[in-house]
Amino acid sequence: MAHETAGHPNPDHAHEHPTWKQYKWVALILTVITALEVWAYYIPALVASVFFVPLLLIMSAAKFAIVVLFYMHLRYDHRLFRLLFTGPLTIAMATLIALLFLLARTGALHVS
């Protein structure tokens, strides 16, 4: 093949990958977010507040995005793929959080 370079059959599709240092930072960030989620559960005033579930949803969505972007290499794909994947997730999470606040405010959602 005339276009084969550096082990990649098509140089147009060659892209970088995270380094071990980046993987370690990503793992550390995921660990910190998980520790914050567990810590938040042990604060009774926060658990009783209307902000508890949206806070956990935001932290969970952040972890999801980090895993997808780095461990599934979506960060290194074309920007359109990132937007197609994270855009609907952002819209869905914003909708869920808005509904949680709306239902809590109208009394339809019992927050204990």
C-alpha positions as CSV (number, residue, x, y, z in Angstrom):
1,M,0.0,0.0,0.0
2,A,1.3,3.4,-1.0
3,H,-0.3,5.3,1.9
4,E,0.7,3.0,4.7
5,T,2.7,5.0,7.3
6,A,3.8,4.2,10.9
7,G,1.5,1.2,11.2
8,H,-1.6,3.1,10.2
9,P,-3.1,2.0,6.9
10,N,-4.6,5.4,6.3
11,P,-2.8,8.5,7.7
12,D,-6.0,10.5,7.6
13,H,-7.4,8.3,10.3
14,A,-4.4,8.3,12.5
15,H,-4.9,10.1,15.8
16,E,-3.3,10.5,19.1
17,H,-4.1,8.5,22.2
18,P,-3.9,9.4,25.9
19,T,-0.6,8.8,27.6
20,W,-0.2,6.9,30.8
21,K,0.2,10.2,32.7
22,Q,-3.2,11.3,31.3
23,Y,-4.8,8.0,32.3
24,K,-3.5,8.4,35.8
25,W,-4.9,11.9,36.1
26,V,-8.2,10.8,34.7
27,A,-8.3,7.9,37.2
28,L,-7.5,10.4,40.0
29,I,-10.2,12.8,38.9
30,L,-12.8,9.9,38.8
31,T,-11.7,8.8,42.2
32,V,-12.1,12.3,43.7
33,I,-15.6,12.7,42.1
34,T,-16.6,9.3,43.5
35,A,-15.3,10.2,46.9
36,L,-17.4,13.5,46.8
37,E,-20.5,11.5,45.8
38,V,-20.1,9.2,48.8
39,W,-19.2,12.1,51.1
40,A,-22.3,14.0,50.0
41,Y,-24.4,11.0,51.0
42,Y,-23.2,11.2,54.6
43,I,-24.2,14.9,55.0
44,P,-27.8,14.6,56.4
45,A,-28.7,18.3,55.6
46,L,-27.6,17.8,52.0
47,V,-29.4,14.5,51.6
48,A,-32.6,16.2,52.9
49,S,-32.3,19.2,50.5
50,V,-33.7,19.5,47.0
51,F,-30.1,19.9,45.7
52,F,-29.0,16.4,46.6
53,V,-30.3,14.5,43.6
54,P,-29.3,17.1,41.0
55,L,-25.8,17.3,42.5
56,L,-25.4,13.5,42.3
57,L,-26.7,13.6,38.7
58,I,-24.2,16.3,37.7
59,M,-21.3,14.4,39.3
60,S,-22.5,11.2,37.7
61,A,-22.8,12.9,34.2
62,A,-19.3,14.4,34.7
63,K,-17.9,10.9,35.4
64,F,-19.7,9.4,32.5
65,A,-18.4,12.1,30.1
66,I,-14.8,11.6,31.4
67,V,-15.0,7.9,30.9
68,V,-16.4,8.2,27.4
69,L,-14.0,10.9,26.3
70,F,-10.9,9.3,27.6
71,Y,-11.3,5.5,28.0
72,M,-13.5,5.2,24.9
73,H,-11.3,7.7,23.0
74,L,-14.2,9.9,21.9
75,R,-12.0,12.9,22.8
76,Y,-9.7,12.0,20.0
77,D,-12.4,11.4,17.4
78,H,-13.9,14.0,15.2
79,R,-15.6,16.9,17.0
80,L,-19.0,16.0,15.4
81,F,-19.0,12.7,17.1
82,R,-18.3,14.3,20.5
83,L,-21.2,16.8,19.9
84,L,-23.6,14.0,18.8
85,F,-22.8,12.0,21.9
86,T,-22.5,14.7,24.6
87,G,-25.1,17.1,23.3
88,P,-28.2,14.9,23.8
89,L,-26.8,13.9,27.2
90,T,-26.5,17.5,28.3
91,I,-30.1,18.2,27.1
92,A,-31.4,15.1,28.9
93,M,-29.7,16.0,32.1
94,A,-30.9,19.6,32.0
95,T,-34.4,18.4,31.4
96,L,-34.3,15.9,34.3
97,I,-32.9,18.5,36.7
98,A,-35.5,21.1,35.6
99,L,-38.3,18.5,36.1
100,L,-36.9,17.6,39.6
101,F,-37.0,21.2,40.7
102,L,-40.4,21.7,39.2
103,L,-41.9,18.6,40.8
104,A,-40.3,19.4,44.2
105,R,-41.6,23.0,44.0
106,T,-45.2,21.9,43.2
107,G,-45.2,19.2,45.9
108,A,-45.6,16.4,43.5
109,L,-42.2,15.0,44.4
110,H,-41.8,14.2,48.1
111,V,-38.4,15.2,49.3
112,S,-37.7,13.8,52.8
